[in-house]
Amino acid sequence: MVISESDLKSTPEAARVLGIHHITLQRYVLARKVPAPRVRKLGGVRVRLWSPEDIENVRNVLPKIRNGRKHRKKAKKKKA
């Protein structure tokens, strides 16, 4: 399958298609929770260009990601 440059999306565009914030997508990539395309250099700027296949792979992984707030304080145990 040949992918034209018009089919490639930036990280914010890919996040919009996935229905999540682009910062969330970047965090998932950095935490290696989702497969990400390689970084490319365009005009001296490093970017990730997401193909439709890359976006679909992330869409399949998203429901399996355990996310949520991690509490700093543990709940106090009740004495019996």
N, C-alpha and C positions, 0 to 999 in steps of 0.2 A: 504494500500500500504506500503510495506516494503522498506525502503531506506537504501542502504548499505553505508558504510563510503566512498567508492570510488565515490559516487554520490554527496557528500557534497563538497562545494567549499568555499574557504576563501573569504574575502571581496574583495581583489584585483582581484581574479579569477572571482567572480560574476560580478564585475564592467566591466571586460573585455567582458564577455558574453553579458552584457547589452549595451555595446558600450559607456560607460562613464568612467571618471577617478575615481580611487578608493577614492580619497579625496572627490570628489563630492558625491559619494555614502555615505561616512561617514558623510558628512555635512547634507545630507538629513535625515539620520538616527537620528542624534543628534537633528535636527529641527523637528523630528517626521513627516516628509513629506511622508515617505515611511514606510511600516510595516517591521520590522526587526526581525530576529530570536533571541532567547535568547542568552545571553552571556554564553559560556561554558569555563570551565577551563581545559586546556590540558597541562600537564607538568608544571603547575605553571603559565601558560600564559593564559590570558583571550582573547578568540576569538569568533567571530560569524561564525557559519558554516551554509552556505546557501544551502538549498535543492532546487531541480529543481522547486518545487511548490512555494517556497519563491521568487525565481528569477522571475517566471511567474507573481506573484502578484505585484512585483515591476514594471515589464514591463508594466502591465496594468495601473499603477498609474502614471508612468513617463510623459505621454503626458498631464496630468491634472495639473502638477506642474507649478506654475507660478514662473519662475525664471528670473533673469536679474539683472542688476546693479541698485542699489538704489542711486540716486544722492544726494549728500550732499547739493548742492546749488539748490535753487528753481529758475526757470526761472523768469526773470524780466518781470513785466507786462508793456505793452506799454500803454502810456497815450493817450487817444483819444482826 
